[in-house]
Amino acid sequence: SPIGGAIMIVAGETNIEINRSTFNNNSLSTTFDEEAIGGAIGVVSSFDTITITNSTFSENSAVCATGCDAIGGAIGLLGESVWNFNNNTFSGNTADCGPGCE
């Protein structure tokens, strides 16, 4: 599966911090029958602690052409992680799974 239009995180038991960052007009798309995970940030991990502070996510997109899942216009996650969001702005982010999705 395509993961993260700007940042791909594939880890386990890690502390990840993102601070004072701007994610604008990132996109992730697939034409295959697979998931598009995270227009700006895609995370496939377990037992991570991810902290995002003072950041902006605008006009990011995850697009899947047909019969698949688009997960998270701004941030997409597969797995189990602890998330801390502090003073962030999200606007105009989209996830579109295209025709044939439910």
N, C-alpha and C positions, 0 to 999 in steps of 0.2 A: 504494500500500500504506500502511496506517496504520503510523506509526513513533513509538515511544517513548510510554509511558503518562505519564511525568513530563518527560523531556527527549528532544528530537529533535536529533540532530547530523547535519547535511548539510554537509560541508566537504571540503577537500582541502589537504594540506600545511600542517596547522595543529597546534599544540601545545595540547592540552586537558587541564586538571587539575581533578579533583574531590577535595576533601579534607574529612574530618570531616562527612560528609553521611549522612542517613538516608533510605532509600527504602522505605516501608512501605505495603502495600495499594494499590499502583498497579496499574492494569489497562489492557489494550489489547485490543480485540476487533473482529472484523469479521464481517459476515454475507455478505460477497461472496466470490467466488473469487479472493482475493488474499492475500498474506502479511501476518501480524501480526508486526511486528518489534520486540521488546523491551518487556516488561511495565513496566519502570522506565525504562531508557535504550535508545533505538533509534539505531543509527549506520548511515548510508549514506554512505560516504566512501572515499577512497583516499589513502594516504600520510600519514595523520595519525599523531601520537603521542598516545595517550590514557593518562593516568596517574590511577588511582583509589587513594586512600590513606585508611586509618582510617575507612572507611565501612561502613554496614550495609544489606543488601538482604534484606528479609523479606516473605513473603506477597505477592509481586508475580506477575502472571500475564499471559501473552499467549495469547489464545484465538481460534481461527479456527473458524467454525461448520461448514462442510462443504468437503471436497475441496481444502483449501489448506494452507499451511505456517504453523505458529506457531514463530517463531524466538526463543528465549531468554526464559525466564520473568523473569529479572532484567535481562539485557543481551542485545540482539540486534544482530548485525553483518552487513551486506552490504558487501563491499569488502575492501580490504587495508589494514590499519592495524597499527601497533605498539602493543601493550598492555602496561602495567606495572601490576600489582596488588600492593599492599603493605598487609598487616595489615587485611584486609577480612573481614567476616562475611556469609555467604550462608546463608539458611535458609527452607525452605518456598516457594520460588519454583517456578512451574510454567509449562509451555508445552503447550497442548492443541490438537491439530489437528482434533478432532471427527471425525464419521463420514466415510468415504470417503477418508481419508488413508492413506498408506503409511508 
